[in-house]
Amino acid sequence: MDSIIRKISIGADYKNEAMHYSVGQQVYGGHIIHSISLSIADNSYNIYIKKEKEVMPWKKFNSHMAISVEYDLEY
């Protein structure tokens, strides 16, 4: 799955208190963030992680939160 979202930041204070998640970042016991996608159905952002060959959903953020999205410019 290729994604044009490269990074998502959750929180109102981007520099000091937001949580940042980037594709390729190692998280949760050796898993790697595989992709970040926007679900049009419920207007949420979904983060998928991968370990070996298994890809699974990890986090979901609704649109009512302070969210900053950075897109991959190499698509």
SULNORZI-V79320 format. One record per backbone hydrogen bond with DSSP energy under -1.0 kcal/mol. NH is the residue of the N-H (numbers start at 1). CO is the residue of the C=O. E is the energy in kcal/mol with one decimal. If there is no record, write none. Layout:
nh=NH co=CO e=E
nh=NH co=CO e=E
This chain:
nh=6 co=70 e=-2.5
nh=7 co=70 e=-2.1
nh=8 co=21 e=-2.6
nh=9 co=68 e=-2.8
nh=10 co=19 e=-2.8
nh=11 co=66 e=-3.0
nh=14 co=12 e=-1.1
nh=17 co=13 e=-2.1
nh=18 co=13 e=-1.7
nh=19 co=10 e=-2.5
nh=21 co=8 e=-2.8
nh=23 co=6 e=-2.6
nh=24 co=33 e=-2.7
nh=25 co=22 e=-2.1
nh=27 co=31 e=-3.0
nh=31 co=27 e=-1.5
nh=32 co=50 e=-2.4
nh=33 co=25 e=-2.6
nh=34 co=48 e=-2.5
nh=35 co=48 e=-1.5
nh=37 co=46 e=-2.6
nh=39 co=44 e=-3.5
nh=43 co=39 e=-1.0
nh=44 co=39 e=-1.2
nh=45 co=61 e=-2.9
nh=46 co=37 e=-3.0
nh=47 co=59 e=-3.0
nh=48 co=35 e=-2.8
nh=49 co=56 e=-2.7
nh=50 co=32 e=-2.6
nh=51 co=54 e=-2.0
nh=54 co=51 e=-2.0
nh=56 co=49 e=-2.7
nh=58 co=47 e=-2.9
nh=59 co=47 e=-1.4
nh=61 co=45 e=-2.7
nh=65 co=62 e=-1.3
nh=68 co=9 e=-2.5
nh=70 co=7 e=-3.2
nh=72 co=4 e=-3.5
